[in-house]
Amino acid sequence: MPGASVTIDPHFHTNCGQSLANTLENPTVTCAALKAPYTDGSIYDALTGEPWSAIVFQPFSGTAHSELEAIKTMIDIQRGAYPENRPEIYLYATWPGRPEAVADGFRTLWEQDSFSPENSFARDRKGLHWIYHRLKTDYPDWDVSYIGVGDMLAELEERIDAGTFSTLKNIRQIFADDIHHGNIGHWIAAQSMTTAILGMSPDDFNDSYHWYNNSDGGYGLKVLDLSSGERASIKSIISQILEMDPDEALPSFHPQLSLDASQFEMHIDLPYDQNLIVEESFDLNSWQAIEQITGSGATGVTGYRTEAPSAFFRFSKLISENVAYFQPVESKAPELRAEYVAADINHVIVAGQSNAVGYNAVHGDPITTTQPYDNLMFGPMLMWRYYSTSSEAASHKDSTVLDFDLWIGSGLRAPTDSVLTLKVGGDSVFWGPGGQATTAWQYENYRQTLQGVGFQSLHESLEQDKHAESFASTVCNALTRRTGARFFGSVSGIGGAAIYMLDARQRTTPESYPYRYTVDLSTFSPQLTGYYGTGAFAQTLAQVERAKQLADDQGLSYKVAAIVWVQGESDHSNTSYAGSFTAMVNYYNLCIKAITGQLEDVFVFTDSVTYNHSYAGQSGVLPIDEQFQVAHEDSGTKSNLGRVYSVGPRYPYNPSTHYAPQSVVAKGEVIAQVIERVLFRRRPWEPLSIKSVSAHESYLDCQFYVPVPPLQWSITLGNSTSEPVSDSFSSNYGFEVKSASGESILDSVALISPTRVRLTCTENPAGATLEYGNRVLGSGVLLRGNLSDSHDFPSLYTDAEGQHYDTRNWAMPFTLVIEEED
């Protein structure tokens, strides 16, 4: 309002001529003095320094995807420091530069023929609009606004060319050099920023301020050289563009008949990742959807045959029932992925072996015993637990030695271990009453029992004096805190199970051998005819089936959001683990989609074992390495379509075999972080892991994937480990470089950037072996490695002293040989 005053306290972190990604890698480099209290700090200090009301991002160079990821990383850093704060996010969308060398002026630079997030970022309309689209789509719970100065310049040039201005002859007059604005350009940009952030009208802006009327010839025309009418016209452009939402605009298209007149063609310039429905009508009253298309960033041609003498076509926005698609920037991912949009109930399944089902009561009582939100699990149910009264049976199918008791399960877990195990000649077999395979018998009873239960609040409780804390409660509740969505948690697995006991296969007949593929999955859906699963696999499907039924009964939408896979210890000698694991991921997707009808993929998030006592002394590629490799690049004889993500290693929590309840809560927060990032923010994910190694004459530079920079040397918080650890760092923080003869040649280790570690050697490291994390050892007093990132989003739960659990990401162990120079 005229005469009103607003006090703001802006801070600027400007790295001239550099990308936002470069700013994260060089956090203390600026081209202008920083304002107290951040005068000696870095961008990380500023982002964590206070709960900002607004953050303005100006993407500049690199690729559009790297700039988008840099913005999302900075948002994560601010949110980690202030979880409940939601600063307004502004995208300051600038301009390609001064168009002096381009005959057609600014429009040629602004309107590029095509766009890809992985190509060099030109600050053109398509690239800037895509960054805004992704921020708005991926952060629907945040206020994201677009300050389109480049759009304003494009409109200004059109008006100049139309003769609206007598003072301005061309758009070049508002520039001071090949990229920076002069007086009038500064005036336009400043008005745009203050109008967008403060909500003031451009008419209230002080046009006489000296900064926009600099007499230095290098700044060009002064603002007051423009007539009042010309200034009013520019102010109207600013208001017009700021009221525009690029995400709401329908694309331009040109309809025409094909050359042979057999098809009606639409030449459409649909923005990258934008989704539209193509509809057809023959009377302009009734419209039929005929196709959904996802923009490729370039003009495309879609053709439609029509036998009618006349037909009409139109584009429309997606409605809530439509699934939108996007194009992930991950080499392992398919060309298109369905965007996960939260349902009323979102199911998180925890599956695997004993650590999946929370076999940890010996380490303490459950922690997440109350429900802070409205998350769900199944209601209490009666379960029969069979056991043998003798160590010997007369035959493999002898059930005369069995007895049973009745207990009340919490509803969270399916039957979880081989309690029907008998001994025949000293060997374990797995037959139940009537000679059935144990897991098949358990599954049949479990599926029947599920039909008598409903929903209740998700929480952990002590079961059988064995199970205390699973990942289900922590992951679901942490996800609700992060996303606002509602979750349903369930647990399914068998202690000590190898992967062949837990998966499914396509077969013509069931396989009768215990733990094998004995359950006919067509009982869940006719689409699954010819598929058979183990009892454990079928138990998981029974959970999905019943949860879907209950949601439908209550008129609630339902999807399976994710599977948390905690398994691998029992596969230390399985040379075909990667193929079996990928097949299981694909079978889970096939079966779950058949039951739920969802189009979205079900991603699998793995807890990387990184050691087990069974691995001690082994070398070469271990099955757990294969699990990580499948997640990293979807390698192997089968493809899982990029559906697997490795969360991170287990060693920071120092379990001898089983996680303690407090370690489950700590690691559960990390798992929730990854699920949110992949599903809800649509970001690529790599755990903290080696990306590349650059060898030099006397040192190695190690580049890491870092989820939340900067890197740091760390020791796990004492309240988060299963077994105590020393507060001293490991030797060389867990790194080792050994010559070909096996002698250590590592002299020192240092962090040299937010994402790089330098290893200085006593001799040329060519041909040496580089290791981190001593991957095959068991737990010990010292952590096997001390490299972590700076993720510090505080845990939802706290210990008895009110301290948060450790939520940092830790480096994956690795071993590699440094190639010798030719």
C-alpha positions in Angstrom: 0.0 0.0 0.0 1.3 3.5 -0.7 3.1 4.9 2.3 3.4 1.5 4.0 6.8 0.2 5.1 8.0 -3.3 5.4 11.2 -4.4 7.2 13.1 -7.3 5.8 16.4 -8.8 6.7 17.7 -10.4 3.5 20.9 -12.4 3.3 22.6 -13.2 0.0 25.0 -16.0 -0.9 26.2 -15.3 -4.4 28.7 -17.4 -6.3 29.0 -15.3 -9.5 28.8 -17.2 -12.8 28.4 -20.5 -11.1 25.7 -23.1 -10.7 23.9 -23.9 -7.5 25.5 -27.3 -7.6 28.9 -25.6 -7.7 27.9 -23.6 -4.6 27.2 -26.8 -2.7 30.7 -28.2 -3.7 32.5 -24.9 -3.0 30.4 -23.6 -0.1 32.6 -20.7 1.1 33.3 -19.2 -2.3 31.3 -16.0 -2.9 31.7 -12.9 -5.1 30.1 -10.5 -2.5 30.6 -10.0 1.2 28.4 -12.1 3.4 26.3 -10.5 6.1 26.6 -11.2 9.8 26.4 -13.7 11.4 27.5 -15.6 8.3 30.5 -13.6 7.3 33.0 -16.4 7.8 30.7 -19.3 7.1 29.5 -21.4 4.2 26.2 -21.9 2.4 25.7 -24.8 4.9 26.0 -22.4 7.9 23.4 -20.1 6.3 20.9 -22.8 5.5 21.1 -24.2 9.0 21.5 -20.9 10.8 17.9 -19.9 11.3 14.4 -20.8 10.2 14.1 -18.7 7.1 10.8 -17.2 6.1 11.7 -17.5 2.4 14.5 -18.9 0.3 15.1 -17.7 -3.3 17.0 -20.0 -5.7 18.5 -18.8 -8.9 19.5 -21.8 -11.2 22.3 -20.7 -13.5 24.4 -23.4 -15.3 25.3 -27.0 -15.4 22.2 -29.1 -16.2 18.6 -28.4 -15.3 18.6 -31.7 -13.3 21.7 -30.9 -11.3 20.3 -27.4 -10.5 17.0 -29.0 -9.4 18.8 -31.5 -7.2 20.9 -28.7 -5.7 17.7 -26.9 -4.8 16.2 -30.0 -3.2 19.4 -30.7 -1.3 19.4 -27.1 0.2 15.7 -27.6 1.1 16.6 -30.8 2.9 19.4 -29.1 4.8 17.1 -26.3 6.0 14.4 -28.7 6.9 16.9 -31.0 8.8 17.7 -28.0 11.0 14.1 -26.8 11.4 11.7 -29.8 10.7 8.6 -27.8 11.4 9.6 -24.8 9.4 8.2 -24.4 5.8 9.9 -21.4 4.2 8.3 -20.1 1.0 10.4 -21.3 -1.9 10.9 -18.9 -4.9 12.4 -19.8 -8.2 14.1 -16.7 -9.6 13.8 -17.6 -13.2 16.3 -15.3 -15.1 17.2 -15.1 -18.7 19.6 -16.6 -21.3 21.7 -13.5 -21.8 22.2 -10.6 -24.1 20.9 -11.4 -27.6 23.3 -9.1 -29.6 24.7 -11.9 -31.8 21.2 -13.3 -32.6 19.4 -11.9 -35.5 15.9 -12.8 -34.1 16.7 -11.3 -30.7 15.8 -12.6 -27.3 13.1 -15.0 -28.4 15.6 -17.2 -30.2 17.5 -17.7 -27.0 14.4 -18.0 -24.8 12.4 -20.4 -27.0 14.6 -23.4 -27.6 13.5 -26.2 -30.0 13.9 -28.9 -27.4 14.8 -29.5 -23.8 16.3 -32.3 -21.7 17.2 -32.1 -18.0 20.5 -33.8 -18.7 21.6 -31.3 -21.4 23.5 -28.1 -20.8 21.1 -25.7 -19.0 20.5 -22.5 -21.1 18.2 -20.7 -18.7 15.5 -20.9 -21.4 11.8 -21.0 -20.9 11.4 -24.8 -21.2 14.2 -25.5 -18.7 13.1 -22.9 -16.1 9.5 -24.0 -16.4 10.5 -27.6 -15.9 12.5 -26.9 -12.7 9.4 -25.0 -11.4 7.1 -27.8 -12.4 9.2 -30.4 -10.6 9.5 -28.3 -7.4 5.8 -27.7 -7.3 4.9 -31.3 -8.1 7.4 -32.9 -5.8 6.8 -30.5 -2.9 3.0 -30.2 -2.8 3.1 -29.5 0.9 5.3 -26.4 0.4 4.5 -23.0 -1.1 6.5 -22.8 -4.3 6.4 -19.6 -6.5 7.8 -18.6 -9.8 9.4 -15.2 -10.4 9.6 -15.3 -14.2 11.9 -12.4 -15.2 12.8 -14.2 -18.4 9.1 -14.5 -19.2 8.8 -10.8 -18.6 11.6 -10.0 -21.0 10.0 -12.1 -23.7 6.8 -10.2 -23.3 8.6 -6.9 -23.2 10.4 -7.7 -26.5 7.1 -8.4 -28.1 5.7 -5.1 -27.1 8.9 -3.3 -28.2 8.7 -5.0 -31.6 5.0 -4.0 -31.8 6.0 -0.3 -31.3 4.5 0.1 -27.8 7.6 2.0 -26.6 9.2 5.1 -28.2 12.2 5.1 -25.8 13.1 1.5 -26.0 14.1 0.3 -29.6 15.2 -3.2 -28.7 15.6 -5.5 -25.7 19.4 -5.1 -25.8 19.0 -1.7 -24.3 18.1 -3.1 -20.9 21.4 -5.0 -20.6 24.7 -3.7 -19.3 26.8 -6.6 -20.7 26.4 -10.0 -22.1 24.5 -11.3 -19.0 23.9 -8.5 -16.5 21.2 -6.0 -16.6 21.5 -2.2 -16.8 19.4 0.3 -15.0 16.1 -0.7 -16.5 16.8 -4.5 -16.2 17.7 -4.0 -12.5 14.5 -2.1 -12.0 12.4 -4.9 -13.6 14.1 -7.6 -11.6 13.9 -5.7 -8.3 10.3 -5.0 -8.7 9.6 -8.6 -9.6 11.4 -9.9 -6.5 9.7 -7.5 -4.1 6.3 -7.8 -5.6 6.4 -11.6 -5.4 7.9 -11.9 -1.9 6.3 -9.0 -0.2 3.0 -9.0 -2.0 3.2 -5.3 -2.9 2.0 -3.8 -6.2 4.6 -2.7 -8.8 2.8 0.6 -8.8 4.1 1.1 -5.2 7.8 0.6 -6.2 10.1 3.6 -5.9 11.1 4.3 -9.5 13.4 7.2 -8.6 15.8 5.1 -6.5 19.3 6.0 -7.6 20.4 2.4 -8.3 18.0 2.3 -11.3 19.0 5.7 -12.5 22.8 5.3 -12.5 24.4 8.0 -14.7 27.3 5.7 -15.7 26.9 5.0 -19.4 27.6 1.4 -18.9 24.2 0.9 -17.3 22.3 2.3 -20.3 19.1 4.2 -20.2 17.9 5.3 -16.8 14.4 4.3 -15.6 13.3 7.9 -15.4 14.2 8.2 -19.1 11.1 6.2 -19.7 7.8 8.0 -19.9 5.3 7.3 -17.1 3.2 5.4 -19.7 6.1 3.2 -20.7 6.9 2.5 -17.0 3.2 1.7 -16.4 3.3 -0.7 -19.4 6.4 -2.6 -18.0 4.7 -2.7 -14.5 1.7 -4.3 -16.1 4.0 -7.0 -17.7 5.4 -7.7 -14.2 2.0 -8.1 -12.7 0.8 -10.2 -15.6 3.7 -12.7 -15.4 3.7 -12.9 -11.6 0.0 -13.9 -11.8 0.8 -16.6 -14.3 1.5 -20.1 -13.1 3.5 -21.9 -15.8 2.1 -25.2 -14.6 -1.4 -24.2 -15.4 -1.0 -23.1 -19.0 -2.1 -25.5 -21.7 0.5 -26.1 -24.4 0.4 -24.7 -27.9 -0.6 -27.1 -30.7 -1.2 -27.0 -34.4 -3.8 -29.4 -35.8 -3.7 -30.7 -39.4 -4.4 -33.7 -41.6 -1.6 -36.1 -42.5 -0.3 -35.9 -46.0 -2.3 -38.9 -47.0 -5.4 -37.6 -45.2 -5.7 -40.9 -43.2 -5.0 -39.3 -39.8 -5.8 -36.2 -37.9 -2.5 -34.9 -36.5 -1.7 -32.7 -33.6 1.7 -31.0 -33.5 2.0 -30.3 -29.8 4.7 -28.6 -27.8 4.0 -30.3 -24.4 6.5 -29.3 -21.7 8.8 -31.9 -20.3 7.1 -34.2 -17.7 3.7 -32.4 -18.1 0.7 -34.8 -18.6 -2.4 -34.2 -20.6 -5.4 -36.2 -21.7 -6.4 -36.1 -25.3 -10.2 -36.3 -25.8 -12.3 -36.9 -28.8 -15.9 -35.8 -29.6 -18.3 -36.1 -32.5 -20.9 -33.7 -31.2 -19.0 -31.3 -28.9 -21.2 -32.5 -26.0 -19.9 -36.0 -25.2 -16.1 -36.3 -24.9 -14.1 -39.6 -24.7 -10.6 -39.8 -23.4 -8.4 -41.6 -26.0 -4.9 -41.1 -24.8 -2.7 -39.8 -22.0 0.6 -38.2 -23.1 3.7 -37.1 -21.2 5.7 -34.2 -22.6 9.2 -34.8 -24.0 10.3 -31.2 -24.1 10.1 -30.9 -27.9 7.3 -30.6 -30.5 5.8 -34.0 -31.0 3.2 -35.3 -33.5 0.3 -37.5 -32.4 -2.0 -38.9 -35.0 -5.5 -40.3 -34.6 -7.6 -42.2 -37.2 -11.2 -41.3 -37.5 -13.8 -42.9 -39.7 -16.4 -40.3 -38.9 -16.9 -37.4 -41.4 -16.0 -35.0 -38.6 -14.4 -35.2 -35.2 -13.2 -32.8 -32.6 -10.2 -33.1 -30.3 -9.1 -31.2 -27.2 -6.6 -31.4 -24.4 -7.5 -31.5 -20.7 -5.6 -31.5 -17.5 -5.4 -34.7 -15.4 -8.0 -35.4 -12.8 -7.3 -37.0 -9.5 -8.1 -40.5 -10.8 -5.4 -40.2 -13.5 -1.9 -41.3 -12.7 0.7 -38.8 -13.9 4.0 -39.9 -15.3 7.5 -38.4 -15.3 10.9 -39.2 -16.9 13.4 -40.1 -14.2 17.0 -39.0 -14.6 18.5 -42.4 -13.6 20.2 -44.7 -16.0 18.7 -47.7 -14.3 15.1 -46.4 -14.6 12.7 -46.9 -17.4 11.8 -44.0 -19.7 8.6 -43.3 -17.8 7.6 -43.8 -14.2 4.2 -43.3 -12.6 4.3 -40.5 -10.0 3.4 -41.8 -6.6 0.6 -39.7 -5.1 -0.4 -40.7 -1.6 -3.6 -42.7 -1.2 -5.8 -42.5 1.9 -3.9 -45.5 3.2 -0.4 -46.3 2.1 1.0 -49.7 2.9 4.6 -50.2 4.0 5.6 -53.9 4.1 8.7 -55.0 6.1 9.9 -58.4 4.9 12.9 -60.7 5.1 14.4 -62.7 7.9 14.8 -62.2 11.7 15.9 -58.5 11.6 12.9 -57.7 9.4 10.4 -59.2 11.9 12.1 -57.5 14.9 13.6 -60.5 16.6 15.3 -58.3 19.3 13.4 -58.6 22.6 16.6 -59.9 24.2 18.1 -56.4 23.7 15.2 -54.5 25.3 11.6 -53.6 25.3 9.8 -52.0 22.3 10.1 -48.2 21.9 7.3 -47.2 19.6 4.4 -48.4 21.8 2.1 -45.5 21.1 0.7 -44.1 17.9 1.4 -40.3 17.4 -0.7 -40.0 14.2 -3.4 -42.0 12.7 -1.4 -44.9 11.2 -2.7 -48.4 11.2 -2.0 -52.1 11.5 -4.3 -55.1 11.7 -6.4 -55.6 14.9 -5.4 -58.2 17.5 -5.8 -61.8 16.4 -5.5 -65.2 17.9 -2.6 -67.3 16.7 -1.8 -70.9 17.2 1.9 -71.6 18.0 3.0 -75.2 17.5 6.1 -76.7 18.9 7.7 -80.1 19.3 7.6 -81.9 22.6 10.4 -84.2 21.5 13.6 -83.7 19.6 12.9 -86.8 17.5 10.1 -87.7 15.1 9.3 -91.1 13.7 9.4 -89.8 10.1 9.5 -86.5 8.2 5.7 -86.3 8.4 5.3 -87.4 12.0 3.2 -84.8 13.8 2.5 -86.9 17.0 5.2 -85.1 18.9 3.6 -81.7 18.3 1.8 -79.6 20.9 0.5 -76.1 20.7 -0.5 -73.1 22.7 -2.8 -70.1 21.9 -1.5 -66.5 22.0 -2.6 -63.1 20.9 -0.6 -61.5 18.2 -0.5 -57.7 17.8 -1.7 -57.8 14.3 1.6 -56.4 13.0 3.4 -59.6 12.2 2.6 -62.7 10.3 3.9 -66.0 11.7 7.6 -65.3 11.8 9.7 -68.4 12.4 10.0 -72.2 12.0 8.3 -73.1 15.3 7.2 -76.4 13.8 10.7 -77.7 13.3 11.2 -81.3 14.1 14.3 -83.5 14.2 14.6 -86.7 12.2 18.0 -88.4 12.7 19.3 -85.1 14.0 18.4 -83.1 10.9 15.8 -80.3 10.9 12.8 -80.7 8.7 9.8 -78.4 8.3 6.6 -80.4 8.4 3.5 -79.4 10.2 0.2 -81.1 11.2 -1.0 -83.5 8.5 2.4 -83.5 6.9 2.1 -80.0 5.4 5.1 -77.8 4.8 5.3 -75.5 7.8 5.2 -72.2 6.0 2.2 -73.3 3.8 0.3 -74.5 6.9 1.1 -71.2 8.7 0.0 -69.2 5.6 -3.4 -71.0 5.3 -4.3 -70.4 8.9 -3.0 -66.8 8.8 -5.0 -65.9 5.7 -8.2 -67.3 7.3 -7.5 -65.5 10.6 -7.0 -62.2 8.8 -10.6 -62.3 7.6 -11.7 -61.8 11.2 -9.6 -58.7 11.9 -9.9 -55.0 11.2 -7.7 -51.9 11.5 -6.2 -50.6 14.8 -3.6 -48.1 15.7 -0.1 -49.0 14.6 2.2 -49.7 17.6 4.8 -52.2 18.8 4.2 -54.7 21.6 6.3 -57.5 23.1 5.4 -60.8 21.4 6.4 -64.3 22.5 9.3 -62.8 24.5 11.1 -62.7 21.2 9.9 -59.7 19.1 10.1 -56.2 20.4 10.7 -53.5 17.7 10.3 -53.9 13.9 10.9 -51.2 11.3 7.2 -50.9 10.6 6.3 -48.4 13.3 9.3 -46.1 13.0 9.2 -46.0 9.2 5.5 -45.4 8.9 5.4 -42.7 11.6 8.5 -41.0 10.3 7.0 -40.9 6.8 3.8 -39.3 8.1 5.8 -36.7 9.8 7.7 -36.0 6.6 4.9 -36.2 4.1 1.6 -35.8 6.0 0.3 -39.1 4.5 -1.3 -41.9 6.4 0.4 -45.3 6.5 -0.4 -48.9 7.2 2.4 -51.2 8.5 2.8 -54.9 8.4 5.7 -57.4 8.9 6.2 -60.7 7.1 9.3 -62.9 7.2 11.0 -65.9 8.6 14.0 -65.9 10.9 17.1 -67.4 9.3 15.5 -67.7 5.9 17.5 -67.7 2.7 15.9 -66.0 -0.2 14.6 -69.2 -1.8 12.3 -69.6 1.3 10.7 -66.2 0.7 10.0 -65.7 -3.0 7.7 -67.0 -5.8 8.0 -68.6 -9.2 6.1 -69.2 -12.4 5.3 -72.9 -12.6 2.8 -75.4 -14.1 2.4 -77.2 -10.8 3.2 -76.5 -7.2 6.5 -77.8 -5.7 5.9 -79.9 -2.6 9.3 -79.5 -1.0 9.1 -77.5 2.2 9.7 -73.7 1.9 9.3 -74.0 -1.9 6.5 -72.8 -4.2 3.5 -74.6 -2.8 0.9 -71.8 -2.6 -1.2 -71.2 -5.7 -1.2 -67.4 -6.1 -4.2 -67.5 -8.5 -6.4 -67.6 -5.3 -5.5 -63.9 -5.0 -6.2 -62.9 -8.6 -6.9 -64.8 -11.8 -4.1 -62.7 -13.3 -1.7 -64.8 -11.2 -2.7 -68.2 -12.7 0.5 -70.2 -13.1 2.4 -68.5 -10.3 3.2 -70.2 -7.0 4.8 -68.8 -3.9 6.3 -69.9 -0.7 4.2 -69.6 2.5 6.2 -66.4 3.5 5.6 -64.8 0.1 1.9 -65.7 0.2 1.6 -64.3 3.8 2.7 -60.9 2.5 0.0 -61.1 -0.3 -2.6 -62.0 2.3 -1.7 -58.8 4.2 -2.2 -56.8 1.0 -5.4 -58.6 0.2 -7.0 -57.9 3.6 -5.8 -54.3 3.9 -7.3 -53.6 0.5 -10.6 -55.2 1.5 -10.8 -53.2 4.7 -9.9 -49.9 2.9 -12.6 -50.6 0.3 -15.2 -51.3 3.0 -14.4 -47.9 4.5 -14.5 -46.1 1.2 -10.7 -45.3 1.4 -8.2 -45.5 -1.4 -5.3 -47.9 -0.8 -1.9 -48.5 -2.4 1.2 -50.4 -1.5 3.9 -47.7 -1.2 7.1 -49.7 -0.5 8.7 -52.9 0.7 11.5 -52.7 3.2 13.7 -55.7 2.6 15.9 -56.8 5.5 17.6 -60.1 4.4 20.8 -61.5 3.1 22.6 -63.0 6.1 21.6 -66.5 5.3 22.7 -66.2 1.6 26.4 -65.9 2.2 27.1 -68.8 -0.1 24.4 -68.1 -2.7 26.2 -67.4 -6.0 22.9 -66.6 -7.8 21.6 -64.2 -5.2 21.3 -61.2 -7.6 19.1 -63.1 -10.1 16.9 -64.5 -7.3 16.5 -61.1 -5.7 15.6 -59.4 -8.9 13.1 -62.1 -9.8 11.5 -61.7 -6.3 11.2 -57.9 -6.8 9.4 -58.4 -10.1 7.1 -61.1 -8.7 6.1 -58.9 -5.8 5.3 -56.1 -8.3 3.2 -58.4 -10.5 1.3 -59.9 -7.6 0.7 -56.7 -5.6 -0.5 -54.8 -8.7 -2.9 -57.7 -9.6 -4.4 -57.4 -6.1 -4.6 -53.7 -5.7 -5.0 -52.5 -9.3 -2.4 -49.8 -8.8 -0.3 -48.6 -11.7 2.6 -47.3 -9.5 5.6 -49.6 -9.1 6.3 -51.0 -5.7 9.9 -50.1 -4.9 12.0 -52.2 -2.6 14.4 -50.5 -0.1 17.2 -52.7 1.1 19.0 -52.6 4.4 22.5 -53.6 3.5 23.8 -56.2 5.8 27.5 -55.3 5.1 28.7 -58.0 7.5 27.7 -61.2 9.1 29.8 -63.6 11.0 29.3 -66.1 8.2 31.2 -63.7 5.9 34.3 -63.6 8.0 37.4 -64.5 6.0 35.6 -64.5 2.7 36.8 -62.4 -0.3 35.5 -61.6 -3.7 32.0 -60.5 -4.6 29.6 -61.5 -1.8 25.8 -61.8 -2.2 25.3 -58.6 -0.2 27.6 -56.8 -2.8 25.3 -58.1 -5.5 22.3 -56.7 -3.6 23.9 -53.3 -3.6 25.0 -53.6 -7.2 21.4 -54.5 -8.3 20.3 -51.3 -6.5 23.0 -49.2 -8.0 22.7 -50.1 -11.7 20.1 -52.9 -12.0 22.8 -55.2 -13.3 22.5 -58.9 -13.7 20.8 -61.4 -16.0 17.4 -60.0 -15.1 16.1 -56.4 -14.8 13.9 -55.1 -12.0 13.2 -51.8 -13.9 15.2 -49.8 -11.4 12.8 -50.6 -8.5 15.5 -51.4 -5.9 17.2 -48.8 -3.7 19.9 -49.6 -1.1 19.3 -47.5 2.0 22.8 -47.9 3.6 25.0 -50.1 5.7 24.3 -51.8 9.0 27.8 -51.5 10.7 27.2 -48.0 12.2 24.7 -49.6 14.6 27.1 -52.3 15.6 24.8 -55.3 15.9 26.5 -58.7 16.5 23.6 -60.3 14.7 20.3 -58.6 15.5 19.5 -55.0 15.7 18.5 -53.7 19.2 15.2 -51.8 19.5 17.1 -48.5 19.6 19.0 -49.3 16.5 15.8 -50.2 14.7 14.4 -46.8 15.5 17.5 -45.0 14.3 17.8 -47.0 11.1 14.1 -46.7 10.5 14.4 -43.0 10.3 17.1 -43.4 7.6 14.8 -45.8 5.7 11.9 -43.3 5.9 14.3 -40.6 4.5 15.0 -42.7 1.5 11.4 -43.7 0.8 10.3 -40.0 1.0 13.1 -39.0 -1.3 12.4 -41.6 -4.0 8.6 -41.9 -3.8 7.4 -38.5 -2.7 10.1 -36.1 -3.9 11.0 -38.1 -7.1 14.7 -37.8 -6.5 17.5 -40.2 -7.5 19.0 -42.0 -4.6 22.4 -43.5 -3.9 23.5 -44.3 -0.4 26.7 -42.6 0.8 29.1 -44.6 -1.4 32.1 -44.3 -3.7 31.4 -42.6 -7.0 34.9 -42.4 -8.5 38.6 -42.5 -7.6 41.2 -40.2 -9.2 44.7 -41.6 -8.9 47.8 -39.3 -8.7 51.4 -39.8 -8.1 51.2 -39.6 -4.3 47.5 -39.5 -3.4 44.0 -40.7 -4.3 41.0 -38.4 -4.5 37.8 -40.3 -3.7 34.5 -38.7 -4.9 31.4 -39.9 -3.1 27.7 -39.9 -3.6 26.6 -37.8 -0.6 22.9 -37.6 0.2 23.2 -34.6 2.4 26.6 -32.8 2.2 29.0 -32.0 3.6 30.9 -35.2 4.5 32.1 -35.5 8.1 34.0 -37.8 10.4 31.5 -39.3 12.8 30.9 -41.9 15.5 27.4 -43.2 16.0 25.5 -41.8 18.9 25.7 -44.1 21.8 21.9 -44.3 22.2 21.6 -45.8 18.7 24.0 -48.8 18.7 23.1 -52.4 19.5 26.4 -53.0 21.2 28.6 -50.2 22.7 31.3 -48.6 20.6 34.4 -46.6 21.5 34.3 -42.8 21.2 37.6 -43.0 19.4 37.9 -42.9 15.6 39.1 -46.0 13.7 42.6 -46.0 12.2 42.5 -43.7 9.2 38.7 -43.5 9.7 38.2 -46.9 8.2 40.3 -46.4 5.0 43.2 -48.6 3.9 45.5 -48.6 0.9 47.7 -51.6 0.5 50.4 -52.2 -2.1 50.5 -55.2 -4.4 52.7 -56.9 -1.7 50.0 -56.3 1.0 51.9 -53.5 2.9 50.0 -50.4 4.0 51.0 -47.3 2.0 48.3 -44.9 3.5 49.9 -41.9 5.2 47.0 -39.6 6.0 43.3 -39.0 5.3 41.5 -35.7 4.8 38.2 -34.2 3.8 38.9 -31.8 0.9 35.4 -30.8 -0.2 31.8 -31.6 0.8 31.9 -34.7 -1.3 35.6 -35.7 -1.6 38.2 -37.5 0.6 42.0 -37.3 -0.1 44.2 -40.3 0.8 47.8 -39.4 0.8 50.2 -42.3 0.2 53.8 -43.1 1.0 54.3 -44.3 -2.6 52.6 -44.2 -5.9 49.2 -46.0 -5.4 49.0 -47.4 -8.9 48.1 -51.1 -8.6 47.2 -50.8 -4.9 44.0 -52.0 -3.3 41.8 -49.4 -1.7 39.4 -50.5 1.0 36.9 -48.8 3.3 34.9 -50.3 6.1 36.6 -53.8 6.3 33.4 -55.2 5.0 33.6 -58.9 6.2 34.3 -58.5 9.9 31.8 -58.7 12.7 31.0 -56.1 15.3 33.7 -54.6 17.5 34.6 -51.8 19.9 35.6 -49.4 17.1 33.3 -48.7 14.2 34.5 -50.1 10.9 34.4 -46.7 9.3 33.7 -43.1 10.4 32.6 -41.4 7.2 29.0 -40.0 7.3 27.0 -37.2 5.7 25.3 -34.3 7.5 21.7 -35.6 7.5 20.4 -34.4 10.8 16.6 -34.5 10.5 15.8 -35.2 14.2 14.2 -38.5 15.0 10.5 -38.6 15.9 11.3 -40.7 19.0 13.8 -39.8 21.7 15.6 -41.9 24.4 14.9 -41.7 28.1 17.0 -38.5 28.4 15.1 -36.8 25.6 18.0 -37.2 23.1 17.3 -37.9 19.4 18.5 -41.1 17.8 21.3 -41.0 15.1 19.8 -40.4 11.6 22.9 -39.8 9.5 23.8 -41.7 6.4 27.0 -43.7 6.6 29.4 -44.8 3.9 29.0 -48.2 2.3 32.1 -50.5 2.6 33.9 -51.1 -0.6 37.1 -52.7 -2.0 38.6 -51.8 -5.4 42.0 -52.0 -7.1 43.6 -48.9 -8.5 44.5 -49.4 -12.1 48.1 -49.0 -13.1 48.9 -46.5 -15.8 49.7 -47.9 -19.3 
